[in-house]
């Protein structure tokens, strides 16, 4: 049986038993902040178990792509994987333990034909119900083993969610793979037994504090590892021996000239490179890009680990692209997103691997040197400061440092390293360089309301009924004037914030009251919440109301949203089909669009992109939304967002005939491109490796921007006494004249400084055995002050030089300290900071040279006198 046959056999088996087959979701979890990556098949089922979303059926089955970061360091042995496929069947409040156990045993023995004598069962300590079910299907009591929570209680995924006791099916690979002890049984560390299927009886919901409460209805969540199961079927001791990995391993051996079975170190390196190559390809295909945090760091980490172990095989030049082509070729028939994103995958891998190799030699040499020193001194490991310096200065991953150290029998101080990282984050925060916190828009109250019917694609108002009113996170019957309130209607024309598009604002009017709606939010369970304030009398649950969207604002949003689709089409046309949307924010006044592209973008390319979008706007192309099956939309060439979760039916926006853009999108749009008016790019920037951001405006905001820029240009034209067309040349002439004047003034300043320098050394004084020159000089710029300081320091040989001047009405200070005095504890930065404070300013710098500014020029003499006191204290 092949992997494809196993996958299909599983899905067919459960489809025949009333299960609806659902497609694999992305490795990037959909709207689940508790998870970094999709680590189990039940991740996309989790909202159904919690009652947050309505499942497409009560019996479900899938083959889910999974990635587990916890196993990265274990990859290299014969069984651990980071990326794998998980076959799973799920019951959402339908069947429970009896059926799950019966079907699992039937599939494993009757369909996969695994010999019963090689199968063992484990259950949770006190799960007598599961024990009875297994005995009922014919398992002897002696082959049903009870284990504690560590081994047989599963979940939750992330820090909270559904969980429960589990029962596992283990396959006995044979005595030759065991430890030889009589007590060797499943869960022994020797590797003889391979867990192939885990049946989780999801009975509880665990909150972030660890408290468990029973779910309203128990559920079934099972997970069968395709790779491990296939190894058992094929009589292999490891997934790496199956055809799932053989094309990758063959290519690694071909590139490196190595052979499997010639040594454990070589075999381990081959397994690591092969396994990580699959994970890299799937992560990039699902929209993950290399970075220094989150899932982007996971990608960067396994790519660098694969590159490092490739070097151990003699692969010193970039090679991961060739393995990526093999991975895509062997798995794209099942996962078409691989072939669709192949050019992006290879480009990201090429750039990232080349970047790593440039730092690898330096890093390896330093690591080897530090390890050598640690071995000589018998310290047993590397210090946290050493590991941090390798990471912070040379970009060498701490995990790779640990890997190399471990091979030499040494450890690293992980706890200390994390402390160093925290110090760095604190320094960044204090210096204002840390990233801003994400905008918090307030808590969403959990509501049991049914999903809201959205009627706002074609109209801006509707008659509705109030279903629920929420204040202070509690449902209430009525709300009086002046109170903040969340309003839930049975139907609404208000678009709830989603997919990058901000929510609508407007009014809700009843016969007796009015709510000014300032924002609209859509919950995961499709309840639309209207957030606002009662501005007239009161409203009550059950009131008949008129819900009215701010139409002008909605139209501004729609113009911008349709423009994002035109922009993506223009980007792909100009920069290539590897461009994919990575995020967006669509507001009334502006929009931003984030996308993948490895190279920099030229001014000419930006102009061409803007020109093309405006050309499509002038053509007044039809923009039409269609509802159709997801698979049909993808077949027709529609672009889907990497991280979005789609149902069986989707909404596709198609622009033009023939279409110049097809995208899956639930947002609001104009009906023809001419309504956008005009499109202007206001900014382009790089926001990470292979990630760019374009900011733009359309419609009324674009018109206002043109007017303001034209007004500014007319003002400049008036100042330079020329026409608008003459402004560029006139400004160029003025700049040239200004630069000539600046150089003339600088030359005069330098001449003056040379004369002053001749007199200054004689004004030096001795303070506590230290030569100190503190002097106020005429108005000179800071570059000239630095030149003077250099000259004076060189002439005096051993001295502290402090110069002060008033430039453009403000005090400026410069301090320099010679090396011999630095060795005695004198520091230019500390000195200048104290001196500048006297004039109401501050500054700093290094021990040898520092500069500062002040506010009160009248206190310069007082500030200079402070220097003598500072020297005496040292």
TAURHU-V254573 format. One record per backbone hydrogen bond with DSSP energy under -0.5 kcal/mol. NH is the residue of the N-H (numbers start at 1). CO is the residue of the C=O. Records with the same first field share a line. If there is no record, write none. Layout:
NH=CO ; CO
This chain:
6=2
7=3
8=4
9=5
10=6
11=7
12=8
13=9
14=10
15=11
16=12
18=15
19=14
20=59
22=61
29=27
31=29
35=32
38=27
39=37
43=40
44=41
45=42
46=42
48=45
49=45
50=46
51=48
52=47
53=47
55=53
60=90
61=20
62=88
64=86
66=84
67=38
68=82
69=67
71=68
72=69
74=71
75=71 ; 72
76=77
77=74
84=66
86=64
87=85 ; 224
88=62
90=60
91=220
92=58
93=91
100=96
101=97
102=98
103=99
104=100
105=101
106=102
107=103
108=104
109=105
110=106
111=106 ; 107
112=107
114=108
118=115
119=116
120=170
121=143
122=168
123=145
125=147
127=124
128=126
131=127
132=128
133=129
134=130
135=131
136=132
137=133
138=135
139=134
143=140
144=141
145=121 ; 143
147=123
151=148
152=148
153=149
154=164
156=162
158=156
160=157
161=206
163=204
164=154
166=152
167=199
168=122
169=197
170=120 ; 168
171=194
172=118
173=171 ; 192
177=174
178=175
184=181
188=185
191=188
194=171
195=193
196=169 ; 194
197=169
198=223
199=167 ; 197
200=198 ; 221
201=165 ; 199
202=200 ; 219
203=163 ; 201
204=163
205=213
206=161
207=211
210=207
213=205
215=203
219=202
220=91
221=200
222=89
223=198
224=87
225=196 ; 223
226=85 ; 224
229=225
230=226
231=227
232=228
233=229
234=230
235=232
236=231
239=78
241=238
242=239
245=242
246=242
247=243
249=245
250=246
251=247
252=248
253=249
254=250
255=251
256=252
257=253
262=259
267=263
268=264
269=265
270=266
271=267
272=268
273=269
274=270
275=271
276=272
277=273
278=274
279=275
280=276
281=277
282=278
283=279
284=280
285=281
286=282
287=284
288=283
291=296
296=293
297=293 ; 294
298=294
299=295
300=296
301=297
302=298
303=299
304=300
305=301
306=302
307=303
308=304
309=305
310=306
311=307
312=308
313=309 ; 310
314=311
315=310
316=314
322=319
323=319
324=320
325=321
326=322
327=323
328=324
329=325
330=326
331=327
332=328
334=331
335=331
336=334
338=335
340=336
341=337
342=339
345=341
346=342
347=343
348=344
349=345
350=346
351=347
352=348
353=349
354=350
355=351
356=352
357=353
358=354
359=355 ; 356
360=356
361=357
363=359
364=360
365=361
366=362
367=363
368=364
369=365
370=366
371=367
372=368
373=369
374=370
375=371
376=372
377=373
378=374
379=374
380=374
382=411
387=383
388=384
389=385
390=386
391=387
392=388
393=389
394=389 ; 390
395=391
396=390
397=395
400=397
401=397
402=398
403=399
404=400
405=401
406=402
407=403
408=404 ; 405
409=406
410=405
411=380
413=382
414=412
417=413
418=414
419=415
420=416
421=417
422=418
423=419
424=420
425=421
426=422
427=423
428=424
429=425
430=426
431=427
432=429
433=428
434=428
441=439
445=443
452=526
453=490
454=452
455=453 ; 492
456=492
459=455
462=547
464=545
466=543
467=465 ; 488
468=488
469=476
470=486
471=474
474=471
476=469
479=539
481=537
482=534
483=480
485=532
486=470
487=485 ; 530
488=468
489=487 ; 528
490=465
492=453
497=520
498=501
501=498
502=586
504=495
506=517
507=548
508=515
509=546
510=513
511=544
514=536
515=508
516=533
517=506 ; 515
518=516 ; 531
519=531
521=529
522=497
523=527
526=523
528=526
529=521 ; 527
530=487 ; 528
531=519 ; 529
532=485
533=516
534=483
535=514 ; 533
536=514
539=479
541=477
542=466
543=540
545=464
546=509
547=462 ; 545
548=507 ; 546
549=460 ; 547
550=505
551=549
554=550
555=551
556=552
557=553
558=554
559=555
560=556
561=557
562=558
563=559
564=560 ; 561
565=561
566=562
567=563
568=564
569=565
570=566
571=567
572=568
573=569
574=570
575=571
576=571 ; 572
579=576
582=594
583=594
585=592
586=500
587=585 ; 590
591=696
592=585
593=694
594=583
595=692
596=580
597=690
602=600
606=602
607=603
608=604
609=605
610=606
611=607
612=608
613=609
614=610
615=611
616=612
617=613
618=614
619=615
620=617
621=616
623=671
624=622 ; 654
626=652
628=626 ; 650
630=648
633=629
634=630
635=631
636=632
637=634
638=633
639=662
644=641
646=644
650=628
652=626 ; 650
653=663
654=624 ; 652
655=661
656=622 ; 654
660=655
661=655
663=653
664=639
665=651 ; 663
670=558
673=621
675=672
676=673
677=674
678=676
680=697
682=680 ; 695
683=695
685=693
687=691
688=691
691=688
692=595
693=685
694=593
695=683
696=591
697=680
699=676 ; 678
701=698
702=698
703=699
704=700
705=701
706=702
707=703
708=704
709=705
710=706
711=707
712=708
713=709
714=710
715=711
716=712
717=713
718=714
719=715
720=716
721=718
722=717
727=723 ; 724
730=726
731=727
732=728
733=729
734=730
735=731
736=732
737=733
738=734
739=735
740=736
741=737
742=738
743=739
744=740
745=741
746=742
747=743
748=744
749=745
750=746
751=747
752=748
753=749
754=750
755=751
756=752
757=753
758=754
759=755 ; 756
760=756
761=757
762=759
763=760
764=761
765=772
767=765 ; 770
770=767
772=765 ; 770
773=800
774=772
775=773 ; 802
777=804
785=781
786=782
787=783
788=784
789=785
790=786
791=787
792=788
793=789
794=790
795=791
796=792
797=793
798=796
800=771
801=816
802=773 ; 800
803=814
804=775
805=812
807=805 ; 810
810=807
812=805
813=852
814=803
815=850
816=801
817=848
818=799
821=818
822=818
823=819
825=822
826=821
828=847
829=846
831=827
832=828
833=829
834=830
835=831
836=832
837=833
838=834 ; 835
839=836
840=837
841=836
842=853
844=851
846=849
850=815
851=844
852=813
853=842
854=811
855=839
856=839
857=855
859=856
860=857
863=859
864=860
865=861
866=862 ; 863
867=864
868=865
869=865
870=866
871=867
872=868
873=869
874=870 ; 871
